[in-house]
Amino acid sequence: MAASLFAKKGYNGVGVAEIGAASGFGRGTLYHHIESKEDLLHEIASQYISGLVQSGHRIAREYPDPIQRLNALSRHLMAVISSSLAEIVVCFREVQSLTGTRHHDVMCMHTEYQQIWSKTIEEGVQQNVFRAVDKIAVKGLLGMYFYSCLWLKPDGLQSPEDIGDVFSDLVIRSLSRRPDE
């Protein structure tokens, strides 16, 4: 509920009273369950990204081949984005509203998830199937996925898995070693 409100109106555009009304709780009841509005934002952001990290590690174990792993990571990420559009929008648009350890924790999880992708690419380089790319390229590749939360329609013509396959093909082709390298 809070994620949808934050996604629609922005974190700073939503008050605790509005969250309480939308959830059916009074302000006092809501504060019994949370300490602050920032707690809700932290829960939304950390739940979403911690799930990606856990799944990313599982995929890394299940797919030792870097090409197959990139495809699995791609399909999974698009499925998560599709099923959690409000949470993704909130996380990326409002994460800077988190303070102190909450901000640090969420950013560390983002870094860990990015490292799963970086390690996959590094393993592909070691196996001579990918060319080496700058670390910023990994951020750019992941940005392509995360930006899709602004245009993705879960009930659109292409399924999230189909879009994941298109993105995966683009990523793998961009990383593939060329014959002249």
Disulfide bonds with the S-S distance in Angstrom:
none
